[in-house]
């Protein structure tokens, strides 16, 4: 527990969570973040970052799967303690969730397995929130099908619902990236019923290239 007098709460870097279909450019958004990045790749989709001198990449391979929780926690704590890194990236959390669930899926009571999954992700999110680093995480999306005449509530991050809530409840921005008329867009409007929120500013729909830098910013 920490106590801050007179509202002197330290400024905490923002946390971003973007989900969408494959090929929409989730990973490439990393280049918008200022500072040196450490990217954890859980789905081997980091080729788009080849040649980027501001990004170091940790690739988790098949043989790492049985120990992925401990490895992730260990590597993240190292990154937090390393002043070289200003940004920590988790790409792709859907894949990470599946790896973790496979490791804890040892109870006959499926509810206990998912409770353990939720608790682990909640703990991971708390560590990231308290890290003092900018955090960027990606995930795949699921399409629940159109309901009525529009797409409200149609899309969600491809994660267990309670695990998603436990993890992203600590994030400042959650958005869905998609392609429309040749442009990459990010929807951050919770009123549409999709997984979305923006506690950083007032924007609800932006072009993906403006995730960090808005049009009015010089």
N, C-alpha and C positions, 0 to 999 in steps of 0.2 A: 504494500500500500504506500502511495506517495501523496503528500499533502502540499498544495500550492496556495500561498497566500495572495490575496488581492487580485485574483484572476491571472496571475503570472504563470500561465500554463505554457510550456514550451511548444513551439510550432512543430508538428509532426508531419513528415513528408507524406504525400498522398499515395493511396493504393488503388490500382486500376485492374479491373477484371473484364476482359473482352472475350466473347464467345461467338462462334459462327461456323459456317460450313468450311470444309477444306478448300483451300485455294482462294479464300477471300482476303488473305494478307494479314492474318493475326500476328504472325511472327515478325513480319517486316516492320510493324509499328514500333518495334524496339528501337529503331534508329532515331525516333523522335525524342527519346529521353536523353537529357543532358547528363553527362558524366560517364565514367567507365562502368560497364555492366558485366554481371556474371549471370549467364543464362543456364538454367538446368533444363536439359532436353529429355523428355520422357517418351517421345514418339518419333525420334530420329528425323525431325522435320526442320533442322536448323541450317540446311544447305543455303538458304536464302541469305544467310549472314556471312557466308564465306568472303573473306577479304575485309571485313569490318574490323578495323584496328581498335575500336572502342568496346568490343565484345569478347569476353572469354566464355567458352562453352564447356559445360560438363555434360557428357552424354551418358545416360544410364542404359546399360546393355542387358541382354537376357540374363547373364550370370549374376547381375546385381539384384534381380527381382526378389529373391528370398529375404534380402536384408535392406530393402529399399527405404523403410521408415528410418532406421538408424542412420543410413548413409545420407539421406536428405537432411535430417536434423543436424548431423555432424558437419556437413558441407555448408549449410546455411549459417550455423554458428561461426564457422571460420570466415565466411563472407562478411558477416556482421562485424566481426572483430578486425577486418582488414580495411584500412582507410583507402585502399586502392579503389574499392567498389562503392559507387553511390547508388546503383540500381541493381536490384535482384529480380530476376525473371524466372517464372515457372511456366514452362511450355512443354507439355500440355497437361492441365490438371485432370482432364478426363482420363487420360492414360495413367496418371499417378493414382487416381482413385481406384482404378481397376487393379493395379498392382497391389495396393495396400489391402483392398478387400480380399484378394486371393490369399494374402498372408494371414489374415485374421479369421478367415472363413473355416474355423475349426470347431464351432459350436453347433449343436443340433438345433438350438434356438436361433433362427435367423435374425430375430430382433436384437439379440445380444451382439451379433456380428455387426449389424448396422449401427448400433449404439457405440460400439468401439470405433467404428469408422468415423462417425460424427465427432466423437471426442478427440480423436487424433487430429482431424482437420481443424477443429476449433483451437486446439493447442498450437498447431502450426500457424494458424492465422494470428494468434496472439503474439507468438514470437516475431512474426513479420511486422506486426503493428508496432511493437516496441523496439524494433531494430534501429530506428533512426535513418532507414534507407527508403528510397522510393521503391515501390513494389509494383510489378506488372505480371499478371497471370492470364493465361489463355485457356480456353476449353472448346470442345466441339459443341454443336447444338443438336437438339432434337426438334423435329417438326411434328407437332401434335395434330396437324391437319386443320384446314380452314373451318371456322365455325360461323355460319351465317354469311354475310356479304363482305366481311373484311377479315383481316388477319390478326385482330386483337386477341392476345393470349395464345397465339399459335406456337410461338417459339420459346424454347427454354434451353438453358445450358444442359449438356449431357452429363448430369450428375444426379446421384440420389438427392431428392428434394431437401431432406433435412440436413444432409451433409453440405449441400450447396448453401443453405441458410446459415449453418454454423460457421462456414468458412467466409463467405462473402459479407456476412453481417458487419464485419470489421472493415470492409473496403469502402472507399469514398465514391468510386464510380464503377458502375456495372453497365455494360452496353453490349448490344448485338451488332456485329459487323455484317454487312451484306452488300451485294452488287445491285445497282439500279441505273439503267441508262448509261452503262459504261463507267459509272462512278462508284467508288467504295464509300458507303455511308455507315454511320454508327448511330443507332437508336438508343437513347438513354431516358426515354419517357415512360415512367411506371404506369401512367394512365392507360397505355395501350394494352396492358395486361401481360406483356412479356417480362422476363427477368431484366430489370433495368432500374437505374437510379443515378443521380448526379448530385452529390453534396458539395462539389467544388465550385460550381458556378451555375448560371441559370440556363445553360444550353440543354436542349432536349434532343436535337437532331443535328448532326454535323457531318462534314466530309471527313473521312478517316484520317487524311493528312493533317487535320486540325485538332487531333485529339489533345495534344499538348499546347499547340500554338493556335490561338483563335485568329480570325480575320482582322480584328481590330488591334492585334498586338504587333508591334514593330520589331 
